[in-house]
Amino acid sequence: MKPTYGVPALLSFFIPGLGQLIKGQIIKAFLIWAVGGVVGFLLVWTIIVPFVIWAWNVYDAYNDPA
């Protein structure tokens, strides 16, 4: 039987690492999840949280009476 790569690729498109898990590459799937988790955590704390704090600062400066 000829192996197909379309289904694992499609699964990985929606859930990173799932295609590797379906193909039996368990360690690679867990590494993708671990790296993705670390990158996601750092992204939240280095880009999103400072932006929210900055946005609140601008909003507060605009609306708070002197």
N, CA, C and O atoms as a GROMACS GRO file, in nm:
protein
  264
    1MET      N    1   0.084  -0.119   0.000
    1MET     CA    2   0.000   0.000   0.000
    1MET      C    3   0.088   0.125   0.000
    1MET      O    4   0.184   0.134   0.077
    2LYS      N    5   0.056   0.217  -0.085
    2LYS     CA    6   0.133   0.340  -0.097
    2LYS      C    7   0.099   0.434   0.019
    2LYS      O    8  -0.019   0.460   0.044
    3PRO      N    9   0.200   0.486   0.091
    3PRO     CA   10   0.170   0.576   0.202
    3PRO      C   11   0.117   0.709   0.152
    3PRO      O   12   0.161   0.760   0.048
    4THR      N   13   0.023   0.764   0.225
    4THR     CA   14  -0.031   0.895   0.190
    4THR      C   15   0.013   0.996   0.294
    4THR      O   16   0.018   0.966   0.414
    5TYR      N   17   0.045   1.113   0.249
    5TYR     CA   18   0.092   1.217   0.339
    5TYR      C   19  -0.008   1.331   0.350
    5TYR      O   20   0.014   1.424   0.428
    6GLY      N   21  -0.115   1.326   0.274
    6GLY     CA   22  -0.213   1.434   0.276
    6GLY      C   23  -0.289   1.444   0.406
    6GLY      O   24  -0.307   1.554   0.458
    7VAL      N   25  -0.333   1.331   0.459
    7VAL     CA   26  -0.412   1.334   0.584
    7VAL      C   27  -0.326   1.382   0.701
    7VAL      O   28  -0.370   1.471   0.774
    8PRO      N   29  -0.205   1.326   0.722
    8PRO     CA   30  -0.123   1.380   0.832
    8PRO      C   31  -0.090   1.528   0.815
    8PRO      O   32  -0.085   1.602   0.913
    9ALA      N   33  -0.067   1.570   0.691
    9ALA     CA   34  -0.038   1.712   0.668
    9ALA      C   35  -0.160   1.798   0.701
    9ALA      O   36  -0.146   1.905   0.760
   10LEU      N   37  -0.277   1.752   0.663
   10LEU     CA   38  -0.400   1.825   0.693
   10LEU      C   39  -0.424   1.832   0.843
   10LEU      O   40  -0.464   1.936   0.895
   11LEU      N   41  -0.401   1.722   0.912
   11LEU     CA   42  -0.419   1.721   1.058
   11LEU      C   43  -0.319   1.815   1.124
   11LEU      O   44  -0.354   1.886   1.218
   12SER      N   45  -0.194   1.815   1.076
   12SER     CA   46  -0.093   1.904   1.133
   12SER      C   47  -0.122   2.050   1.103
   12SER      O   48  -0.079   2.139   1.176
   13PHE      N   49  -0.194   2.075   0.995
   13PHE     CA   50  -0.231   2.213   0.963
   13PHE      C   51  -0.322   2.270   1.072
   13PHE      O   52  -0.309   2.386   1.111
   14PHE      N   53  -0.414   2.188   1.122
   14PHE     CA   54  -0.509   2.233   1.223
   14PHE      C   55  -0.456   2.216   1.365
   14PHE      O   56  -0.479   2.302   1.450
   15ILE      N   57  -0.386   2.106   1.392
   15ILE     CA   58  -0.329   2.082   1.524
   15ILE      C   59  -0.183   2.040   1.504
   15ILE      O   60  -0.156   1.925   1.468
   16PRO      N   61  -0.089   2.132   1.527
   16PRO     CA   62   0.051   2.099   1.504
   16PRO      C   63   0.094   1.976   1.585
   16PRO      O   64   0.065   1.965   1.704
   17GLY      N   65   0.161   1.884   1.519
   17GLY     CA   66   0.210   1.763   1.583
   17GLY      C   67   0.118   1.643   1.567
   17GLY      O   68   0.161   1.529   1.587
   18LEU      N   69  -0.007   1.666   1.532
   18LEU     CA   70  -0.102   1.555   1.520
   18LEU      C   71  -0.068   1.467   1.401
   18LEU      O   72  -0.085   1.345   1.408
   19GLY      N   73  -0.020   1.524   1.293
   19GLY     CA   74   0.019   1.445   1.177
   19GLY      C   75   0.136   1.353   1.210
   19GLY      O   76   0.139   1.238   1.166
   20GLN      N   77   0.232   1.404   1.287
   20GLN     CA   78   0.344   1.321   1.328
   20GLN      C   79   0.297   1.208   1.419
   20GLN      O   80   0.346   1.095   1.410
   21LEU      N   81   0.203   1.238   1.506
   21LEU     CA   82   0.149   1.136   1.596
   21LEU      C   83   0.077   1.028   1.517
   21LEU      O   84   0.092   0.910   1.549
   22ILE      N   85   0.000   1.064   1.417
   22ILE     CA   86  -0.071   0.968   1.333
   22ILE      C   87   0.028   0.879   1.257
   22ILE      O   88   0.003   0.761   1.238
   23LYS      N   89   0.142   0.937   1.215
   23LYS     CA   90   0.243   0.861   1.143
   23LYS      C   91   0.330   0.776   1.235
   23LYS      O   92   0.417   0.703   1.188
   24GLY      N   93   0.308   0.784   1.366
   24GLY     CA   94   0.384   0.704   1.461
   24GLY      C   95   0.510   0.771   1.512
   24GLY      O   96   0.590   0.708   1.580
   25GLN      N   97   0.529   0.896   1.481
   25GLN     CA   98   0.647   0.970   1.527
   25GLN      C   99   0.612   1.041   1.658
   25GLN      O  100   0.597   1.163   1.663
   26ILE      N  101   0.602   0.960   1.764
   26ILE     CA  102   0.550   1.009   1.891
   26ILE      C  103   0.644   1.112   1.955
   26ILE      O  104   0.598   1.216   2.002
   27ILE      N  105   0.773   1.085   1.956
   27ILE     CA  106   0.866   1.178   2.018
   27ILE      C  107   0.868   1.312   1.944
   27ILE      O  108   0.873   1.418   2.006
   28LYS      N  109   0.863   1.306   1.812
   28LYS     CA  110   0.861   1.430   1.734
   28LYS      C  111   0.734   1.509   1.763
   28LYS      O  112   0.738   1.632   1.772
   29ALA      N  113   0.621   1.440   1.777
   29ALA     CA  114   0.495   1.509   1.808
   29ALA      C  115   0.503   1.578   1.944
   29ALA      O  116   0.461   1.693   1.958
   30PHE      N  117   0.556   1.508   2.044
   30PHE     CA  118   0.567   1.569   2.177
   30PHE      C  119   0.666   1.685   2.177
   30PHE      O  120   0.646   1.783   2.249
   31LEU      N  121   0.773   1.675   2.099
   31LEU     CA  122   0.866   1.787   2.088
   31LEU      C  123   0.800   1.909   2.025
   31LEU      O  124   0.823   2.022   2.067
   32ILE      N  125   0.719   1.885   1.923
   32ILE     CA  126   0.647   1.996   1.859
   32ILE      C  127   0.552   2.061   1.959
   32ILE      O  128   0.543   2.183   1.966
   33TRP      N  129   0.482   1.979   2.038
   33TRP     CA  130   0.391   2.034   2.139
   33TRP      C  131   0.467   2.109   2.247
   33TRP      O  132   0.422   2.215   2.292
   34ALA      N  133   0.581   2.057   2.290
   34ALA     CA  134   0.659   2.124   2.394
   34ALA      C  135   0.714   2.257   2.345
   34ALA      O  136   0.702   2.359   2.413
   35VAL      N  137   0.773   2.257   2.226
   35VAL     CA  138   0.828   2.381   2.171
   35VAL      C  139   0.715   2.481   2.145
   35VAL      O  140   0.730   2.600   2.172
   36GLY      N  141   0.603   2.433   2.092
   36GLY     CA  142   0.489   2.522   2.069
   36GLY      C  143   0.436   2.581   2.198
   36GLY      O  144   0.398   2.698   2.201
   37GLY      N  145   0.433   2.502   2.303
   37GLY     CA  146   0.388   2.553   2.432
   37GLY      C  147   0.480   2.660   2.487
   37GLY      O  148   0.434   2.762   2.538
   38VAL      N  149   0.609   2.637   2.477
   38VAL     CA  150   0.706   2.736   2.526
   38VAL      C  151   0.699   2.863   2.443
   38VAL      O  152   0.698   2.974   2.498
   39VAL      N  153   0.694   2.848   2.312
   39VAL     CA  154   0.686   2.966   2.225
   39VAL      C  155   0.556   3.043   2.251
   39VAL      O  156   0.556   3.166   2.256
   40GLY      N  157   0.445   2.970   2.266
   40GLY     CA  158   0.318   3.035   2.295
   40GLY      C  159   0.321   3.111   2.427
   40GLY      O  160   0.271   3.223   2.436
   41PHE      N  161   0.380   3.049   2.529
   41PHE     CA  162   0.392   3.114   2.660
   41PHE      C  163   0.475   3.242   2.649
   41PHE      O  164   0.437   3.346   2.701
   42LEU      N  165   0.590   3.231   2.581
   42LEU     CA  166   0.676   3.348   2.567
   42LEU      C  167   0.610   3.456   2.482
   42LEU      O  168   0.627   3.575   2.508
   43LEU      N  169   0.536   3.416   2.380
   43LEU     CA  170   0.466   3.513   2.297
   43LEU      C  171   0.364   3.591   2.378
   43LEU      O  172   0.352   3.713   2.364
   44VAL      N  173   0.291   3.521   2.464
   44VAL     CA  174   0.190   3.587   2.547
   44VAL      C  175   0.257   3.687   2.640
   44VAL      O  176   0.209   3.799   2.654
   45TRP      N  177   0.367   3.647   2.703
   45TRP     CA  178   0.429   3.734   2.803
   45TRP      C  179   0.522   3.839   2.745
   45TRP      O  180   0.560   3.932   2.817
   46THR      N  181   0.559   3.828   2.618
   46THR     CA  182   0.649   3.930   2.563
   46THR      C  183   0.582   4.022   2.463
   46THR      O  184   0.635   4.129   2.433
   47ILE      N  185   0.467   3.985   2.411
   47ILE     CA  186   0.400   4.070   2.312
   47ILE      C  187   0.259   4.108   2.358
   47ILE      O  188   0.225   4.226   2.361
   48ILE      N  189   0.180   4.010   2.394
   48ILE     CA  190   0.039   4.036   2.423
   48ILE      C  191   0.020   4.109   2.555
   48ILE      O  192  -0.053   4.208   2.560
   49VAL      N  193   0.084   4.063   2.662
   49VAL     CA  194   0.067   4.128   2.792
   49VAL      C  195   0.119   4.272   2.790
   49VAL      O  196   0.049   4.361   2.837
   50PRO      N  197   0.239   4.298   2.737
   50PRO     CA  198   0.281   4.439   2.730
   50PRO      C  199   0.188   4.526   2.646
   50PRO      O  200   0.167   4.643   2.678
   51PHE      N  201   0.132   4.470   2.539
   51PHE     CA  202   0.037   4.548   2.458
   51PHE      C  203  -0.089   4.580   2.539
   51PHE      O  204  -0.140   4.692   2.531
   52VAL      N  205  -0.139   4.484   2.614
   52VAL     CA  206  -0.259   4.507   2.697
   52VAL      C  207  -0.229   4.614   2.802
   52VAL      O  208  -0.312   4.702   2.826
   53ILE      N  209  -0.114   4.606   2.865
   53ILE     CA  210  -0.077   4.707   2.965
   53ILE      C  211  -0.066   4.844   2.901
   53ILE      O  212  -0.113   4.943   2.956
   54TRP      N  213  -0.003   4.850   2.783
   54TRP     CA  214   0.009   4.977   2.712
   54TRP      C  215  -0.128   5.033   2.674
   54TRP      O  216  -0.154   5.152   2.691
   55ALA      N  217  -0.216   4.946   2.623
   55ALA     CA  218  -0.350   4.990   2.583
   55ALA      C  219  -0.429   5.041   2.703
   55ALA      O  220  -0.499   5.141   2.694
   56TRP      N  221  -0.418   4.972   2.817
   56TRP     CA  222  -0.486   5.018   2.937
   56TRP      C  223  -0.429   5.152   2.981
   56TRP      O  224  -0.504   5.240   3.025
   57ASN      N  225  -0.298   5.170   2.969
   57ASN     CA  226  -0.235   5.296   3.006
   57ASN      C  227  -0.288   5.411   2.922
   57ASN      O  228  -0.318   5.517   2.975
   58VAL      N  229  -0.299   5.390   2.792
   58VAL     CA  230  -0.353   5.494   2.702
   58VAL      C  231  -0.498   5.523   2.736
   58VAL      O  232  -0.538   5.639   2.744
   59TYR      N  233  -0.578   5.416   2.757
   59TYR     CA  234  -0.719   5.433   2.791
   59TYR      C  235  -0.734   5.510   2.922
   59TYR      O  236  -0.818   5.598   2.934
   60ASP      N  237  -0.653   5.475   3.021
   60ASP     CA  238  -0.661   5.540   3.151
   60ASP      C  239  -0.620   5.686   3.142
   60ASP      O  240  -0.682   5.771   3.206
   61ALA      N  241  -0.518   5.716   3.062
   61ALA     CA  242  -0.474   5.855   3.047
   61ALA      C  243  -0.581   5.939   2.978
   61ALA      O  244  -0.595   6.058   3.006
   62TYR      N  245  -0.655   5.877   2.887
   62TYR     CA  246  -0.759   5.949   2.814
   62TYR      C  247  -0.883   5.974   2.900
   62TYR      O  248  -0.943   6.082   2.894
   63ASN      N  249  -0.922   5.874   2.980
   63ASN     CA  250  -1.049   5.882   3.053
   63ASN      C  251  -1.039   5.930   3.198
   63ASN      O  252  -1.140   5.975   3.252
   64ASP      N  253  -0.926   5.923   3.260
   64ASP     CA  254  -0.916   5.960   3.401
   64ASP      C  255  -0.914   6.113   3.415
   64ASP      O  256  -0.830   6.180   3.354
   65PRO      N  257  -1.007   6.168   3.494
   65PRO     CA  258  -1.009   6.315   3.508
   65PRO      C  259  -0.885   6.363   3.584
   65PRO      O  260  -0.834   6.296   3.673
   66ALA      N  261  -0.840   6.480   3.546
   66ALA     CA  262  -0.718   6.535   3.607
   66ALA      C  263  -0.740   6.585   3.742
   66ALA      O  264  -0.648   6.633   3.807
   0.00000   0.00000   0.00000
